[in-house]
Amino acid sequence: KPGEFSRFDFPEVLPAPLNGIWAILKNNEMLTWPEKIKFAIGLLPAILGGQAYVEAQDGLSVKDWMRKQGIPDRVTTEVFIAMSKALNFINPDELSMQCILIALNRFLQEKHGSKMAFLDGSPPERLCAPIVDHIQSLGGEVRINSRIQKIELNKDGTVKSFVLNNGGMIEADAYVFATPVDILKLLLPDNWKEIPYFKKLEKLVGVPVINVHIWFDRKL
């Protein structure tokens, strides 16, 4: 919330999941003690049930799962709106609880599972450049400003080539798409749209996201 800052502090001296439990219990800014207790009881099936339990929750939204476990709505408002937005950029009533439980299990099972790291510089310099250097060191080539315009197919429906918007053409043994689902839908050849594998794309909807990067003049 604007003007407010709160956090969960995971102590270094405790192993997982004790460090996570301690972090939740020590934070009195977001949750009351009754809410913490109900939250902890609600999470017990996830802690004890393991991966099988996590996978079985895919049909429930975060909000539905919380209510099913008897966890107060304020816990969802204070904690899980932020967590849902961070994981998938959508609200708790739209996000599968499986996503949340996968993240929570990481926090609870690994001592450093809650830690985040930041680049010590700009992404093009500290993230992209080393990847490009690695690819080129192995004989690869990285082309920028070379968007795909069309997928050309062979008569048997396999990929013949990628036609680029600059007039170039890419032919390869294997092709990988790393695009938002909406762009893939636009580029998908008509011959592929009726194939059951690609037909599933119709149900996938992209999430529009705008990032705002704020640089503070001191450590928070």
C-alpha positions in Angstrom: 0.0 0.0 0.0 1.3 3.5 -0.7 3.1 4.9 2.3 3.4 1.5 4.0 6.2 -1.0 4.0 6.1 -4.4 5.7 8.0 -7.7 5.3 8.5 -11.2 6.5 12.0 -11.6 8.0 13.3 -15.2 7.7 16.0 -15.6 10.5 19.3 -17.2 9.3 19.8 -19.3 12.4 16.6 -21.4 11.9 16.2 -24.2 9.4 13.2 -24.5 7.1 10.2 -24.5 7.7 10.9 -23.1 11.2 12.3 -19.9 9.7 9.2 -19.3 7.7 6.8 -20.0 10.6 8.8 -17.6 12.8 8.7 -14.9 10.0 4.9 -15.1 9.9 4.5 -15.1 13.7 6.8 -12.1 14.2 4.9 -9.9 11.6 2.2 -8.0 13.5 1.6 -5.3 10.8 -0.4 -7.4 8.4 -2.1 -10.2 10.4 -3.6 -10.4 13.8 -2.8 -13.5 16.1 -6.2 -15.2 15.4 -5.6 -14.7 11.6 -2.1 -16.2 11.9 -3.4 -19.2 13.8 -6.2 -19.9 11.3 -3.8 -19.3 8.4 -1.3 -21.8 9.9 -4.0 -24.4 10.5 -5.3 -23.9 7.0 -1.8 -24.5 5.5 -1.2 -27.8 7.4 -2.7 -30.0 4.7 -0.4 -28.4 2.1 2.7 -28.9 4.4 1.8 -32.5 5.2 0.3 -33.6 1.9 3.3 -32.9 -0.2 3.4 -32.6 -4.0 0.3 -34.9 -4.5 -1.8 -32.5 -2.5 -0.4 -29.4 -4.3 -1.3 -30.9 -7.7 -4.8 -31.7 -6.6 -5.6 -28.0 -5.9 -5.3 -26.9 -9.5 -9.1 -26.7 -9.9 -9.4 -24.2 -7.0 -8.7 -20.5 -7.1 -6.6 -18.9 -4.3 -9.8 -17.2 -2.9 -11.9 -20.4 -3.0 -9.1 -22.5 -1.4 -8.7 -20.0 1.4 -12.4 -20.0 2.2 -12.5 -23.8 2.0 -9.8 -24.0 4.6 -11.5 -21.5 6.9 -8.9 -18.8 6.5 -10.3 -15.3 6.9 -10.7 -13.1 3.8 -8.4 -10.5 5.3 -5.4 -12.9 5.0 -6.1 -13.0 1.2 -6.4 -9.2 1.1 -3.3 -8.5 3.1 -1.0 -11.2 1.9 -2.2 -13.1 -1.2 -3.3 -10.3 -3.5 0.4 -9.2 -3.5 1.6 -12.8 -3.9 -0.8 -13.6 -6.7 0.1 -10.4 -8.5 3.8 -11.2 -8.1 3.5 -14.7 -9.4 1.1 -14.3 -12.3 0.0 -10.6 -12.5 -3.7 -11.6 -11.7 -6.0 -11.5 -8.7 -6.5 -14.4 -6.1 -10.0 -15.1 -7.6 -8.4 -15.9 -11.0 -5.2 -17.7 -10.0 -5.0 -21.4 -9.3 -4.0 -22.2 -5.7 -1.5 -24.7 -7.1 0.8 -21.8 -8.2 0.7 -20.4 -4.6 1.3 -23.7 -3.0 4.3 -24.5 -5.2 5.9 -21.2 -4.1 5.0 -21.7 -0.4 6.4 -25.2 -0.4 9.7 -23.7 -1.7 9.7 -21.2 1.2 8.9 -23.9 3.7 11.2 -26.6 2.5 14.4 -24.7 1.6 16.2 -22.4 4.1 17.0 -19.8 1.4 13.8 -20.4 -0.7 12.5 -17.0 0.3 15.5 -15.0 -0.8 15.5 -12.8 -3.9 18.5 -11.5 -5.8 18.8 -8.4 -8.0 21.1 -7.6 -10.9 24.1 -5.4 -10.0 23.5 -3.3 -13.1 21.1 -2.9 -16.1 19.5 -6.1 -17.6 21.0 -5.7 -21.1 24.5 -5.4 -19.6 24.3 -7.9 -16.7 21.8 -10.5 -18.0 21.5 -10.4 -21.8 25.1 -9.7 -22.7 26.5 -12.8 -20.8 23.8 -15.0 -22.5 24.8 -13.6 -25.9 28.5 -14.1 -25.2 27.9 -17.7 -24.2 25.8 -18.5 -27.3 28.5 -16.9 -29.6 31.3 -18.8 -27.8 29.6 -22.0 -28.9 29.4 -20.9 -32.5 25.8 -19.6 -32.3 24.5 -16.3 -33.6 22.1 -13.8 -32.0 20.1 -11.5 -34.3 18.2 -8.5 -33.0 15.4 -6.6 -34.8 14.5 -9.8 -36.6 10.9 -10.5 -35.7 9.1 -13.4 -37.3 6.5 -12.5 -39.9 5.3 -15.9 -41.0 5.8 -19.6 -40.5 6.2 -21.4 -43.8 5.2 -25.1 -43.9 6.2 -28.1 -46.0 3.5 -30.1 -47.7 3.4 -32.6 -44.7 2.7 -29.7 -42.3 6.1 -29.5 -40.8 8.1 -26.2 -40.6 9.9 -25.3 -43.7 11.3 -21.9 -42.5 10.6 -18.8 -40.5 10.1 -15.7 -42.7 11.4 -12.5 -40.9 10.0 -9.0 -41.2 13.3 -7.8 -42.6 13.0 -10.1 -45.6 15.3 -12.7 -44.2 14.6 -16.4 -43.8 15.6 -18.9 -41.1 15.9 -22.7 -41.8 16.8 -25.0 -38.9 16.6 -28.6 -37.6 14.5 -27.4 -34.6 12.4 -24.3 -33.8 11.5 -22.8 -30.4 8.8 -20.2 -29.8 9.4 -17.8 -26.9 6.6 -15.4 -27.4 3.4 -14.3 -25.6 0.5 -16.6 -26.3 -1.4 -13.8 -28.2 1.5 -13.4 -30.7 1.7 -17.2 -31.2 -2.0 -17.3 -32.0 -1.5 -14.6 -34.7 1.5 -16.5 -36.2 0.0 -20.0 -36.1 -0.5 -21.3 -39.6 -4.1 -22.1 -40.6 -3.1 -25.8 -41.2 -2.2 -26.1 -37.5 -5.2 -24.4 -35.9 -7.4 -27.5 -36.1 -4.8 -29.8 -34.6 -5.9 -30.7 -31.1 -2.5 -29.8 -29.6 -2.7 -26.2 -30.9 -6.5 -25.9 -30.5 -5.9 -25.8 -26.7 -4.3 -22.4 -27.2 -7.8 -20.9 -27.7 -8.4 -21.2 -24.0 -5.1 -19.4 -23.1 -5.4 -15.7 -22.6 -2.4 -13.3 -22.2 -2.2 -11.0 -19.2 -1.3 -7.4 -20.1 1.4 -6.1 -17.7 3.0 -2.8 -17.2 6.2 -2.6 -15.1 7.1 0.5 -13.2 10.7 0.6 -12.0 11.4 2.9 -9.0 14.9 3.8 -7.9 15.0 4.9 -4.2 17.7 7.3 -2.8 18.2 5.1 0.2 17.8 1.5 1.3 14.4 0.4 2.5 
